[in-house]
């Protein structure tokens, strides 16, 4: 009976207005939360679409550098300065060969005969994206695994081969071909077998295993070891404005990256999810305010009755209970509807994520449900605190 009395004067339009605003805000927040968890595998370094990105940095070649090669190498102070930047996850060097290299094919090879001078470079093996199980140097076998930019093969197939009437070559055929590598220097000469072991999408150079480079420089190397002329930076976000600011601030550096589209897309998705969460929160705040206003008006209309009930011996906490229960039930109903809407949205974007290789969505039922319950409880707390505050401030009518 007391609950029926206290629920008098409830404004249905006000509660419906709150429910609609809260439903919109919660649906946006729950969907964004679910989506952010579902696309998390895309950002994992091992298997994700958005792997850590690599930036190649070298000094600009000027007229003075033509006569002094030290102007295009990095000093230790310059390397330390770059490594201190917040956008640098790790920094590595290119190691150049200090010997002469000549590559040629035998007349019976599966590709057109050629002979050319080459150069080799190496980087730490962990930075290579196209290295297979054959990417290792074994002095006993005498086979040098080589990695070339995929663009080199495309230039041959779609440029040189077509203009010279030569056959186009697939990656599989190139990797099966064994050619000869003549290495000379330091008064020594040796011929090895060479094999294309992979193709790189972001390192525009001819790479060999770092172990071979160290061994060959030690055996065939001529001249001083030399300083690093190029460094490779690993960064989580190549679209970070701090990168452009640092290298544009009067530095004599050139920076290149042929794979920055995924990094920019990663940055865009992260920013978009953050913006969506902010929008949902901004919608929820006025909704909570509308709920508080509705309860405030309801308590005000029942103020005289509440005061009389206090005189009859009812505790204020008991009088606040029906209003708190109303707020909790309404918020839970809105939360359940929002959770259902987020589930429908997930079923719509799930096939598109499956096309990217994500089949087991990480934003599972229980995780999103737990977040929804926690969010509903947090959204109800301001209502309950306001109700208890208003009930505690009810004035008792004077006895007459």
N, C-alpha and C positions, 0 to 999 in steps of 0.2 A: 504493500500500500504506500509506504514511504517513497519507494522508487517511482511509482506511478505519479505521485504528487510532484516529485522533484523534476520529472521529465516533461512536465507541462511547459507550454510556451516554446517548445523546440521549433526553430525556424528551419523547415525542410529545404527551402531554396538556398539558404546559407550553407547548410551541410552538403547539398549537392554541388554547390560552387566549389567548396573545399575539396570534395571528392574528385571532381573533374581536374582541378589544378594539380592536386597531389598525384592523381593517376598519370597525368602527363609527365610530371617531373620524375616520379619513381620509374616509369617505363623507360625513360631516356637513360636514367642512371643504371638500372639493372641491365639494359641491353648493352650499354657501353662497357659495363663491368664484365659481362659474359663474353663480349667480343674481344676485349683486351686479353682475357685468359685464353680464348680459343686461338688467337694468332700468336701467342707467346712462342710456340715452336719455330715460327719464322725468324725469330730473333736469336735463336741459339747458335753459338759459333760453329758447332760441329755439323749440324744437319739443316740449319735454317736457310731461308732464302736470303736473309740479310746478314751475311757473314761480316766479320770485321774487315774493313776496307784498308787498302794500302795505297799510300801516296809516295811517288818517286820524286825526290828533290835533288836538284843539281844547281850549280852556279851558272849564271849567264856567261856566255862566251863573248868577250869583247875584243877589241883590237889589241889591247895590251895583253890579254890572255894568249894571243897568238904567239907572242914571244916569251911568255912566262907562264908555264902550265900550272905553277903553284897558285895562280889566281883562280883556278877552277877547282881546286881541292879544298876540303873542309879541314879547318884547324880543330884541335880538341876543344877549344873554347866555344867555337861555333856549334859543334856537335852537342856539347853540354847545354848550351842555350836552347837549342831546339828540343832536346830531351826533357827540359824542365817545363815545357808547355803542357797545360792541362789536357789538351786534346790528343797528346801523344800517349798511346798505350804501350808501345815498344818501338825501339829504333834499332835498325840493323844496317849493315854496310853491303855494298856490292864489292866483290873481290874480282879484280880483273886479271887476266892471264898476262904473264910476263915472258911469253914465248911465242913463236910463230906457229900458226896453224894453217894447214891446207887440207881441204876435203875434196875427194874425187870419187867417182863411181867406176866400177868395172864395166866392160862392154856388155856383159851378160845381165846387167841389172834390169829390174822391172821398170825403171824410170829412165828418161833420156840421159845420156852421158853428160857429165859436167865436171868441171874442176874449178875451184875457187879458193881464194884466201878467206879465212874466217877469223873470228875472235871469239873468245869464251869469257863468260862471267859466271859467278856463282853467288847465291844468297843462301841463308840458312834454310834447310829443307822444310822446316815447318811453315814457311811462307808460301810454299808452292801449292797451287790449286789443282794442277793437272798431273801431278806425279803419281805414277802407279807403283805396283809392287817391284817393278824392274829398276826403280830409281835408286840404284846403289852402285858404288864403284868397287870392283874386285880386281886387284892387280894381277891375279893369276889368270883370269879369263881374258883380260885385255880388251873388253868391250866398254866403250864410253857411252852411257845413256845421255841423250841430248834432249832438251826441251826448247821448242821454238815458239814464237808467237803464232797464234792461229791466223792472224792477219797475213803472215808471210805466205801461208798456203793459199789463202783466198786471193792474194795478189797474183800468185802464179796461175791459179785456175781460171780466174776471171779477167786477168790482164795479159800476162805474158803468154800463156799457153794459147789463148785464142788468137793473138796477133801473129804467133809464129807457127800456127798449125800443129801444135803439139797436143798430146792427149791430156785431159784433166786427170788429176790424181786424188783419190779419197784419202782420208786420214788413216783408214785401216791399211791401205796399200803402203802408204809412207812409213808406217810403223813396222812393216814387215821387211822393208828394204835395209840391207846392211851395206854401208859404204866405208871407204877408207879414210882415216884421219892421220895425216902426217904431222907430227909434232917435232919441232927442232928448236934448239937454243942451248946456250951454255956449253957449246962444243959437242952436243949430243943430238941424236935424231932417232925417232922411233915411230913405227906405224901401228896404229890401233884400228880395230873395227868400231864403227860408230852406228848407233841406232836411235831413231826418234822414239823417245819413251813417253812423250806427252806434249800437250799444247797448252800454252799459257794465254789467258785472256787479258791480263793486266800488266805483265812485265814485258816490255818491248825490247828484248835482248835474247841472245842465244845462251842458254844456261846449261851447265854441267853440274854434277853433284859437288858439293862443297869439299867432300873428302878427296875427290880427284883433283880439284883445283889446288888444294894445299899440297898434295903429293907432287903434282906436275910443276908447280912454281918452285918447289924445293929442288926438283931434279933438273928442270929445263929453264928455270927462270933466269932472266938477265936483268941487271941493274938493281936499283934499290926497290924495296917493297912498295914504297910510295904511300901517300895518304889517300883517304877515301875521296873519290870524285863524285859519287852518288850515294845517297842514303835512302832507305826505304822506311817509311813511317807507317805503323799500324794504328788505326784510329777506329773508334766505334761509329763515328758520324762524320763523313767527309763533307757534309753540308754545314758543319758547325761554322758560324760566322767568325769565330776566333781564328780559324785557320787562314781565311782570306785576310783578316786584319793583320795577323802576324807577318805573313809573307809579302804583304803590300806595304808594310811600314818601313820603306826605305831599304829593304833587304835586296841583295843582289842574287835572288834565288828564282829559279824556274820550278814550278810544281806541275806534275801531270798525274792523271788518274783516268783510265779509260772505263772504269766501272763505277762511276759515281751515281748512276741512276738508282740502283737499289738502295744506296745509302740515303739519297734524297727522299726516296719513297718511304724508307724506314722513319726518317725524321718527320715526314709529313703525316704518316699514320699515327705516330706517337703524339704529335701536336694535335691532330684531329680528335683523338680519343680524349685528350685532356680538355680540349674546348667543349666537347660534348658533355663531359662530366660537369664542367663548370656551368654550362647552360642548364642541365638538369637540376643542379643545386640551386641556381638562381630562381628557377621556377618553383622549387620546393619551399624556399624561404617565405615568399608571399603566401603560399598555401598554408604553411604552419601559422603565419600571422593571421590569416583568415579564420583558421580553426580557433585560435586563441580569442579573437574578437567575437566569434559566435558564442563561445562558452562564456565570455565576459558578459555579453548581453543576456544570455540565458540565466546566469546567476543574478544579474541585476533585476530581471523581471521576477525572480523567485526570492528576492532578498527578504521580504516581509515574512514569507512562509518559512524560510530557512531560520530566521531569527526566532520565530515561534517554536520551531522544532528544537532549537538549542535550549530554550526555556523549559521545554518538556523533558530535557535530560539527554537528548541525543548528542553523542560526541560528534565534533566537527569532522573527524576523519571518516566517520560513517556517512555523514552527509555528503562528503566529497567523493565517496566511492562510486555512486551511480554515474557521475559526470566523468570520472577517470575511466570507468568501464566503457562508457560511450565513446570516448576518444580512442581507447585501445581497440575496441571492436571495429570502429570505422577505419582506423589506420591499417588494421590487419586485413580487412576486406579489400581496401585499396591496394595493399601490398600484394595480396594473392592475385588480384586482377593484373597488376603490373608484372608480376612474375610470369603469368601466363602469356602476356604480350611479349615479354622478352624471349620466352620459349618459342613463340611463333616466329619472331624475328630471326632466332638462331636457325630454325628449320629452313628459312629462306636463304641465308648466306652460307649455310653448311655446304651445299654443292659447289659453290665457288671456291671455298677453302679446300675442298677435296681435289679440285683441279690443280691446286698448288701442292698437293701431297699431304694435306692434313686430313686424315680420315677419323682419327679418334679425338674428338673435341675435348680440350682440357677444361673448359668451362662447364663441368658436369652438373648434374641435378643438385647434388647435396652441397657442393661448393656455392653455387649461385643461391640456393635456398637458404643456406646459412647466412650469406651476405644480406639477403632480403630480410630475414628475420631480425638480424642485428640492426639493419637500417631502420626498420619499422619501429623497433624499440627505442632507438635514439631519436627518431622523429616524434615519438609519443612523450618523451621525457619533458620537453618544454610545456606541453599541454597539461601534464599532470602537476608540474611545479606551479603553473599559473592557477590551476583550479584550487589547489591546496592553499595557495596564497590568498585568493579571493575569498574562500570559505572561512579562513582564519580571521579575515578582516571584517566579517559580517558583524554588524552591531546588533546587540540584543535589545529588542523593544522595551521601553520603560513600562513597568507594571502600573496599571491604573485602576 
